[in-house]
């Protein structure tokens, strides 16, 4: 029996907290972090699950093909269209950009739902830590895997997570 994904509504709430998006994008642009993995690690923490550096490596490796083949190229196209591409008027390219933006969101939703399915919460190590400390630990494991995260971005991510409250 397959259960319905629960991650997408959670992600929309977390990403909707003003500090989360800019901090995640800063880590994406500075060290190549996958914002969807950051969101997934917070989702795990919210459910009392700890992800080790090895878990993070498996998570990243499992979704790399989708991210590199679909998510990143679509994101790059959306970003290129942001300022327009001459000689097409910006108003015309904005219409296409909005379509591309929706495709990007769908590709990220698919990525997150795949992670939720492939790394079922009940298969991850349970932890006795409070959810905020656990989120920090999970995100730091990802930072360690990528070579380190800047403290201001890490603090902003965890601060946003703390504002969400337990779901």
C-alpha atoms as an extended CHARMM CRD file, in Angstrom:
* protein
*
       167  EXT
         1         1  UNK       CA              0.0000000000        0.0000000000        0.0000000000  PROA      1               0.0000000000
         2         2  UNK       CA              1.3680000000        3.4060000000       -0.9940000000  PROA      2               0.0000000000
         3         3  UNK       CA              0.7710000000        6.3580000000        1.2750000000  PROA      3               0.0000000000
         4         4  UNK       CA              0.1280000000        9.8500000000       -0.0210000000  PROA      4               0.0000000000
         5         5  UNK       CA              3.0840000000       12.2000000000        0.1650000000  PROA      5               0.0000000000
         6         6  UNK       CA              3.0160000000       14.5900000000        3.1070000000  PROA      6               0.0000000000
         7         7  UNK       CA              6.1710000000       16.5410000000        2.3770000000  PROA      7               0.0000000000
         8         8  UNK       CA              4.8750000000       19.0950000000       -0.1370000000  PROA      8               0.0000000000
         9         9  UNK       CA              2.3990000000       20.9190000000        2.1580000000  PROA      9               0.0000000000
        10        10  UNK       CA              5.1030000000       20.9330000000        4.8530000000  PROA      10              0.0000000000
        11        11  UNK       CA              7.6810000000       22.3780000000        2.4430000000  PROA      11              0.0000000000
        12        12  UNK       CA              5.3310000000       25.1260000000        1.2920000000  PROA      12              0.0000000000
        13        13  UNK       CA              4.8430000000       26.2040000000        4.9200000000  PROA      13              0.0000000000
        14        14  UNK       CA              8.5560000000       26.1120000000        5.7460000000  PROA      14              0.0000000000
        15        15  UNK       CA              9.6630000000       27.8550000000        2.5610000000  PROA      15              0.0000000000
        16        16  UNK       CA              6.9640000000       30.4540000000        3.1800000000  PROA      16              0.0000000000
        17        17  UNK       CA              8.7930000000       31.6640000000        6.2850000000  PROA      17              0.0000000000
        18        18  UNK       CA             10.6470000000       34.7550000000        5.0120000000  PROA      18              0.0000000000
        19        19  UNK       CA             14.1330000000       33.8270000000        6.2610000000  PROA      19              0.0000000000
        20        20  UNK       CA             14.2280000000       30.3130000000        4.8330000000  PROA      20              0.0000000000
        21        21  UNK       CA             14.2670000000       31.0520000000        1.1040000000  PROA      21              0.0000000000
        22        22  UNK       CA             17.0780000000       33.6220000000        1.0490000000  PROA      22              0.0000000000
        23        23  UNK       CA             19.2410000000       31.5030000000        3.3710000000  PROA      23              0.0000000000
        24        24  UNK       CA             18.6900000000       28.3820000000        1.2760000000  PROA      24              0.0000000000
        25        25  UNK       CA             19.3970000000       30.2300000000       -1.9770000000  PROA      25              0.0000000000
        26        26  UNK       CA             22.5610000000       31.7310000000       -0.4410000000  PROA      26              0.0000000000
        27        27  UNK       CA             23.8010000000       28.2130000000        0.3720000000  PROA      27              0.0000000000
        28        28  UNK       CA             22.7550000000       27.0170000000       -3.0740000000  PROA      28              0.0000000000
        29        29  UNK       CA             24.7020000000       29.7940000000       -4.7870000000  PROA      29              0.0000000000
        30        30  UNK       CA             27.7470000000       29.7160000000       -2.4820000000  PROA      30              0.0000000000
        31        31  UNK       CA             28.4200000000       26.0050000000       -1.9260000000  PROA      31              0.0000000000
        32        32  UNK       CA             26.0470000000       24.1990000000       -4.2710000000  PROA      32              0.0000000000
        33        33  UNK       CA             23.5450000000       23.1070000000       -1.6280000000  PROA      33              0.0000000000
        34        34  UNK       CA             20.3070000000       21.6470000000       -2.9350000000  PROA      34              0.0000000000
        35        35  UNK       CA             17.5080000000       23.6200000000       -1.2650000000  PROA      35              0.0000000000
        36        36  UNK       CA             15.2280000000       20.6120000000       -1.6430000000  PROA      36              0.0000000000
        37        37  UNK       CA             17.6530000000       18.5050000000        0.3940000000  PROA      37              0.0000000000
        38        38  UNK       CA             17.7430000000       21.2340000000        3.0590000000  PROA      38              0.0000000000
        39        39  UNK       CA             13.9460000000       21.1390000000        3.1400000000  PROA      39              0.0000000000
        40        40  UNK       CA             13.9390000000       17.3380000000        3.3090000000  PROA      40              0.0000000000
        41        41  UNK       CA             16.4180000000       17.3410000000        6.1990000000  PROA      41              0.0000000000
        42        42  UNK       CA             14.1660000000       19.7540000000        8.0900000000  PROA      42              0.0000000000
        43        43  UNK       CA             11.1810000000       17.5310000000        7.2960000000  PROA      43              0.0000000000
        44        44  UNK       CA             13.0640000000       14.5840000000        8.8050000000  PROA      44              0.0000000000
        45        45  UNK       CA             13.9730000000       16.6070000000       11.9020000000  PROA      45              0.0000000000
        46        46  UNK       CA             10.3760000000       17.6900000000       12.3450000000  PROA      46              0.0000000000
        47        47  UNK       CA              9.5200000000       14.0060000000       12.5190000000  PROA      47              0.0000000000
        48        48  UNK       CA             12.2490000000       13.2600000000       15.0560000000  PROA      48              0.0000000000
        49        49  UNK       CA             14.6680000000       11.6670000000       12.6120000000  PROA      49              0.0000000000
        50        50  UNK       CA             18.3930000000       12.2150000000       12.4740000000  PROA      50              0.0000000000
        51        51  UNK       CA             20.3670000000       12.1150000000        9.2190000000  PROA      51              0.0000000000
        52        52  UNK       CA             24.0580000000       11.3280000000        9.4330000000  PROA      52              0.0000000000
        53        53  UNK       CA             26.6590000000       12.4960000000        6.9330000000  PROA      53              0.0000000000
        54        54  UNK       CA             26.3940000000        9.0460000000        5.3170000000  PROA      54              0.0000000000
        55        55  UNK       CA             22.6050000000        9.4010000000        5.1090000000  PROA      55              0.0000000000
        56        56  UNK       CA             23.0450000000       12.8050000000        3.4810000000  PROA      56              0.0000000000
        57        57  UNK       CA             25.4770000000       11.3190000000        0.9600000000  PROA      57              0.0000000000
        58        58  UNK       CA             22.9280000000        8.6200000000        0.0600000000  PROA      58              0.0000000000
        59        59  UNK       CA             20.1480000000       11.1960000000       -0.2120000000  PROA      59              0.0000000000
        60        60  UNK       CA             22.2420000000       13.4460000000       -2.4540000000  PROA      60              0.0000000000
        61        61  UNK       CA             23.4760000000       10.5990000000       -4.6470000000  PROA      61              0.0000000000
        62        62  UNK       CA             19.9970000000        9.1380000000       -5.0540000000  PROA      62              0.0000000000
        63        63  UNK       CA             18.4950000000       12.3510000000       -6.4510000000  PROA      63              0.0000000000
        64        64  UNK       CA             21.5270000000       13.7390000000       -8.3090000000  PROA      64              0.0000000000
        65        65  UNK       CA             20.4190000000       12.4880000000      -11.7380000000  PROA      65              0.0000000000
        66        66  UNK       CA             17.0160000000       14.1920000000      -11.4620000000  PROA      66              0.0000000000
        67        67  UNK       CA             18.5070000000       17.3830000000      -10.0680000000  PROA      67              0.0000000000
        68        68  UNK       CA             21.2150000000       17.6460000000      -12.7360000000  PROA      68              0.0000000000
        69        69  UNK       CA             19.0200000000       16.6040000000      -15.6760000000  PROA      69              0.0000000000
        70        70  UNK       CA             15.7680000000       18.3650000000      -14.8080000000  PROA      70              0.0000000000
        71        71  UNK       CA             15.7810000000       20.7810000000      -11.8620000000  PROA      71              0.0000000000
        72        72  UNK       CA             19.0100000000       22.6880000000      -12.5210000000  PROA      72              0.0000000000
        73        73  UNK       CA             18.4790000000       23.2430000000      -16.2690000000  PROA      73              0.0000000000
        74        74  UNK       CA             14.9070000000       24.4270000000      -15.6910000000  PROA      74              0.0000000000
        75        75  UNK       CA             16.1080000000       26.7520000000      -12.9030000000  PROA      75              0.0000000000
        76        76  UNK       CA             18.8610000000       28.1080000000      -15.1590000000  PROA      76              0.0000000000
        77        77  UNK       CA             16.3300000000       28.8360000000      -17.9030000000  PROA      77              0.0000000000
        78        78  UNK       CA             14.0180000000       30.6180000000      -15.4520000000  PROA      78              0.0000000000
        79        79  UNK       CA             16.9120000000       32.7570000000      -14.2190000000  PROA      79              0.0000000000
        80        80  UNK       CA             17.9880000000       33.6020000000      -17.7800000000  PROA      80              0.0000000000
        81        81  UNK       CA             14.4720000000       34.7410000000      -18.6140000000  PROA      81              0.0000000000
        82        82  UNK       CA             14.2530000000       36.9880000000      -15.5380000000  PROA      82              0.0000000000
        83        83  UNK       CA             15.8360000000       40.0150000000      -17.2180000000  PROA      83              0.0000000000
        84        84  UNK       CA             14.5650000000       39.1510000000      -20.6780000000  PROA      84              0.0000000000
        85        85  UNK       CA             16.4670000000       37.9960000000      -23.7250000000  PROA      85              0.0000000000
        86        86  UNK       CA             16.8640000000       40.4950000000      -26.5550000000  PROA      86              0.0000000000
        87        87  UNK       CA             15.1650000000       41.1760000000      -28.8720000000  PROA      87              0.0000000000
        88        88  UNK       CA             12.0860000000       39.6250000000      -27.2280000000  PROA      88              0.0000000000
        89        89  UNK       CA             10.1960000000       42.1500000000      -25.0700000000  PROA      89              0.0000000000
        90        90  UNK       CA             10.3330000000       41.4320000000      -21.3460000000  PROA      90              0.0000000000
        91        91  UNK       CA              6.5410000000       41.2650000000      -21.2100000000  PROA      91              0.0000000000
        92        92  UNK       CA              6.5920000000       38.4240000000      -23.7400000000  PROA      92              0.0000000000
        93        93  UNK       CA              9.4040000000       36.5170000000      -22.0390000000  PROA      93              0.0000000000
        94        94  UNK       CA              7.7270000000       36.9590000000      -18.6400000000  PROA      94              0.0000000000
        95        95  UNK       CA              4.8190000000       34.8290000000      -19.8150000000  PROA      95              0.0000000000
        96        96  UNK       CA              7.2210000000       32.0140000000      -20.7080000000  PROA      96              0.0000000000
        97        97  UNK       CA              9.1680000000       32.5700000000      -17.4850000000  PROA      97              0.0000000000
        98        98  UNK       CA              5.9930000000       31.9850000000      -15.4590000000  PROA      98              0.0000000000
        99        99  UNK       CA              5.4030000000       28.6940000000      -17.2770000000  PROA      99              0.0000000000
       100       100  UNK       CA              9.0230000000       27.6830000000      -16.6330000000  PROA      100             0.0000000000
       101       101  UNK       CA              8.6740000000       28.6920000000      -12.9700000000  PROA      101             0.0000000000
       102       102  UNK       CA              5.7040000000       26.3290000000      -12.6100000000  PROA      102             0.0000000000
       103       103  UNK       CA              7.6800000000       23.5360000000      -14.2770000000  PROA      103             0.0000000000
       104       104  UNK       CA             10.5370000000       24.2130000000      -11.8520000000  PROA      104             0.0000000000
       105       105  UNK       CA              8.1750000000       23.9850000000       -8.8780000000  PROA      105             0.0000000000
       106       106  UNK       CA              6.7050000000       20.7440000000      -10.2100000000  PROA      106             0.0000000000
       107       107  UNK       CA             10.1890000000       19.2910000000      -10.6960000000  PROA      107             0.0000000000
       108       108  UNK       CA             11.0890000000       20.2080000000       -7.1130000000  PROA      108             0.0000000000
       109       109  UNK       CA              7.8390000000       18.7240000000       -5.8010000000  PROA      109             0.0000000000
       110       110  UNK       CA              8.6140000000       15.4890000000       -7.6460000000  PROA      110             0.0000000000
       111       111  UNK       CA             12.1380000000       15.5010000000       -6.1910000000  PROA      111             0.0000000000
       112       112  UNK       CA             10.8770000000       15.9830000000       -2.6490000000  PROA      112             0.0000000000
       113       113  UNK       CA              8.1420000000       13.3750000000       -2.9670000000  PROA      113             0.0000000000
       114       114  UNK       CA             10.7230000000       10.9530000000       -4.3620000000  PROA      114             0.0000000000
       115       115  UNK       CA             12.9940000000       11.6010000000       -1.3850000000  PROA      115             0.0000000000
       116       116  UNK       CA             10.0770000000       11.0540000000        0.9820000000  PROA      116             0.0000000000
       117       117  UNK       CA              9.2800000000        7.7510000000       -0.7200000000  PROA      117             0.0000000000
       118       118  UNK       CA             12.8890000000        6.5330000000       -1.0650000000  PROA      118             0.0000000000
       119       119  UNK       CA             13.9610000000        7.5320000000        2.4470000000  PROA      119             0.0000000000
       120       120  UNK       CA             10.8870000000        6.7220000000        4.4740000000  PROA      120             0.0000000000
       121       121  UNK       CA             10.9000000000        8.5570000000        7.7750000000  PROA      121             0.0000000000
       122       122  UNK       CA             10.4760000000        5.3290000000        9.7220000000  PROA      122             0.0000000000
       123       123  UNK       CA             13.7180000000        3.9430000000        8.2670000000  PROA      123             0.0000000000
       124       124  UNK       CA             15.8070000000        6.8680000000        9.5400000000  PROA      124             0.0000000000
       125       125  UNK       CA             17.4580000000        6.8720000000       12.9430000000  PROA      125             0.0000000000
       126       126  UNK       CA             15.1290000000        8.2180000000       15.6480000000  PROA      126             0.0000000000
       127       127  UNK       CA             16.5880000000       10.8300000000       17.9580000000  PROA      127             0.0000000000
       128       128  UNK       CA             15.7700000000       12.0840000000       21.4230000000  PROA      128             0.0000000000
       129       129  UNK       CA             16.8960000000       15.6190000000       20.5500000000  PROA      129             0.0000000000
       130       130  UNK       CA             14.3670000000       18.4160000000       20.3560000000  PROA      130             0.0000000000
       131       131  UNK       CA             13.2940000000       19.1830000000       16.7950000000  PROA      131             0.0000000000
       132       132  UNK       CA             15.2960000000       22.4300000000       16.4650000000  PROA      132             0.0000000000
       133       133  UNK       CA             18.5490000000       20.8470000000       17.6730000000  PROA      133             0.0000000000
       134       134  UNK       CA             17.8610000000       17.9220000000       15.3880000000  PROA      134             0.0000000000
       135       135  UNK       CA             17.2770000000       20.2010000000       12.3910000000  PROA      135             0.0000000000
       136       136  UNK       CA             20.5580000000       21.9590000000       13.1100000000  PROA      136             0.0000000000
       137       137  UNK       CA             22.3450000000       18.6100000000       13.3350000000  PROA      137             0.0000000000
       138       138  UNK       CA             20.7840000000       17.3470000000       10.0800000000  PROA      138             0.0000000000
       139       139  UNK       CA             21.6030000000       20.5370000000        8.1900000000  PROA      139             0.0000000000
       140       140  UNK       CA             25.1350000000       20.5880000000        9.6200000000  PROA      140             0.0000000000
       141       141  UNK       CA             25.6170000000       16.9920000000        8.4050000000  PROA      141             0.0000000000
       142       142  UNK       CA             24.7730000000       18.2670000000        4.9170000000  PROA      142             0.0000000000
       143       143  UNK       CA             27.1290000000       21.2040000000        5.4050000000  PROA      143             0.0000000000
       144       144  UNK       CA             29.8790000000       18.8100000000        6.4370000000  PROA      144             0.0000000000
       145       145  UNK       CA             29.1810000000       16.7260000000        3.3390000000  PROA      145             0.0000000000
       146       146  UNK       CA             29.4790000000       19.8300000000        1.1200000000  PROA      146             0.0000000000
       147       147  UNK       CA             32.4940000000       21.3040000000        2.9040000000  PROA      147             0.0000000000
       148       148  UNK       CA             30.7770000000       23.6720000000        5.3330000000  PROA      148             0.0000000000
       149       149  UNK       CA             27.9730000000       26.2150000000        5.5530000000  PROA      149             0.0000000000
       150       150  UNK       CA             28.2910000000       29.8820000000        6.4850000000  PROA      150             0.0000000000
       151       151  UNK       CA             26.9510000000       30.4100000000       10.0100000000  PROA      151             0.0000000000
       152       152  UNK       CA             24.5940000000       33.2990000000        9.1070000000  PROA      152             0.0000000000
       153       153  UNK       CA             22.7930000000       31.1730000000        6.5080000000  PROA      153             0.0000000000
       154       154  UNK       CA             22.7010000000       28.1730000000        8.8260000000  PROA      154             0.0000000000
       155       155  UNK       CA             21.2990000000       30.3110000000       11.6560000000  PROA      155             0.0000000000
       156       156  UNK       CA             18.6380000000       31.7950000000        9.3490000000  PROA      156             0.0000000000
       157       157  UNK       CA             17.5550000000       28.3350000000        8.1660000000  PROA      157             0.0000000000
       158       158  UNK       CA             17.2770000000       26.9730000000       11.6810000000  PROA      158             0.0000000000
       159       159  UNK       CA             15.5570000000       30.1360000000       12.8840000000  PROA      159             0.0000000000
       160       160  UNK       CA             12.9450000000       29.7560000000       10.1540000000  PROA      160             0.0000000000
       161       161  UNK       CA             12.5020000000       26.0880000000       11.0530000000  PROA      161             0.0000000000
       162       162  UNK       CA             11.9790000000       27.0190000000       14.7170000000  PROA      162             0.0000000000
       163       163  UNK       CA              9.2610000000       29.5060000000       13.7120000000  PROA      163             0.0000000000
       164       164  UNK       CA              7.3180000000       26.8090000000       11.9080000000  PROA      164             0.0000000000
       165       165  UNK       CA              6.5820000000       24.8660000000       15.0520000000  PROA      165             0.0000000000
       166       166  UNK       CA              5.9710000000       21.1450000000       15.1610000000  PROA      166             0.0000000000
       167       167  UNK       CA              3.6690000000       19.7920000000       12.4740000000  PROA      167             0.0000000000
